[in-house]
Amino acid sequence: MKSGSIGKYLSITHRAHTSLVDRKFKKKFNLSHGQVFILINIYRDEGICQHRLCEEYNLDKSGVGRILKKLEKKNLVIRQSDPDDKRKKLIYLTDKAKEMKTGFKKLLKEIEEQMRNGLTQEEINTIRKLLNKIYNNLDKSNV
């Protein structure tokens, strides 16, 4: 790659990753990258409340709401009121989503392996560290 701004390469890489996730998950599960991202987090923390999902991952409330509505229509998640706070919606996986978990994770692993192809563990650690620094620099500018 030639020289250029960090933002340019972050953008190009993000679009390439999004496109790959879209292609692979659309074909196998009829899911978009946004739906995949939300499901990853629900698999990791079933019963997460919608508000915490937005806060923790810096996501737009209305966007998450639209994605959850689509996932509900596909019978992959259900939203239930929190018994301790009726204003909160807790998100749970359906049996259908639980059944596809193994294939879902396998596909994610394949994508991760494709991204890591030709990289050493040291390079992977460096990328993580640098991206975290960049994120923190950008996050501070939102304050």
Buried (B, 14 or more C-beta within 10 A) or exposed (E): EEEEEEEEEEEEEEEEBBEBBBEBBBEEBEBBBBBBBBBBBBBEEBEBBBEBBBEEEEBEEEEBBEBBEBBBEBEBBBBEEEEEEEEBBBBBBBEEBEEBEEEBEEBBEEBEEEBEEEEEEEEEEEEEEEEEEEEEEEEEEEE
